[in-house]
């Protein structure tokens, strides 16, 4: 993965409730103070409780996070944008930032009749895939 060096990172998805929130938490834990990390969405809602649970399993607390609109992000503060949408239309973010697209299915699977444990399993899978990709990104820095 060839990525120019970056000091600020923005994760985007539609609701800023699951994938981008988990990515924000994971990136902050991985990069620490060396990278400014933000997340946002085109239709912000609320942080999904299953995302909070999946991240808590890794010792990362998302309980104080809130969903943010992409319109509130200053393009001048972002070096790298990572979009996480798969089947949805990803938010547009106008900037000169380098872009990566990591298409991940929404782990909430709202249209599927799932037990809480089955739903949490999808959140764990998304979390683990984001973590894997972030570790690759860090190595490429």
CORQUI-V558866 format. One record per pair of residues at least 24 apart in sequence whose C-alpha atoms are under 7 Angstrom apart, sorted by the first residue. I is the first residue (numbers start at 1). J is the second residue. If there is no record, write none. Layout:
i=I j=J
i=I j=J
//
This chain:
i=1 j=140
i=2 j=140
i=3 j=140
i=5 j=141
i=6 j=79
i=6 j=80
i=7 j=34
i=7 j=35
i=7 j=36
i=7 j=79
i=8 j=35
i=8 j=36
i=8 j=37
i=8 j=77
i=8 j=78
i=8 j=79
i=8 j=80
i=9 j=36
i=9 j=37
i=9 j=38
i=9 j=78
i=9 j=79
i=9 j=80
i=9 j=81
i=10 j=37
i=10 j=38
i=10 j=39
i=10 j=78
i=10 j=80
i=10 j=81
i=10 j=82
i=11 j=38
i=11 j=39
i=11 j=40
i=11 j=81
i=11 j=82
i=11 j=83
i=12 j=39
i=12 j=40
i=12 j=41
i=12 j=82
i=12 j=83
i=12 j=84
i=12 j=91
i=13 j=40
i=13 j=41
i=13 j=83
i=13 j=84
i=13 j=85
i=13 j=90
i=13 j=91
i=14 j=41
i=14 j=42
i=14 j=43
i=14 j=44
i=14 j=90
i=14 j=91
i=15 j=41
i=15 j=42
i=15 j=43
i=15 j=44
i=15 j=45
i=16 j=40
i=16 j=41
i=16 j=44
i=16 j=45
i=16 j=67
i=16 j=68
i=17 j=45
i=17 j=46
i=17 j=47
i=17 j=48
i=17 j=67
i=18 j=47
i=18 j=48
i=18 j=51
i=19 j=84
i=20 j=84
i=22 j=51
i=22 j=55
i=22 j=127
i=23 j=130
i=25 j=60
i=25 j=62
i=26 j=131
i=27 j=134
i=40 j=67
i=40 j=68
i=40 j=69
i=40 j=70
i=41 j=68
i=41 j=69
i=41 j=70
i=41 j=91
i=42 j=69
i=42 j=70
i=42 j=91
i=43 j=69
i=44 j=68
i=44 j=69
i=50 j=120
i=50 j=123
i=51 j=123
i=54 j=120
i=54 j=123
i=54 j=124
//
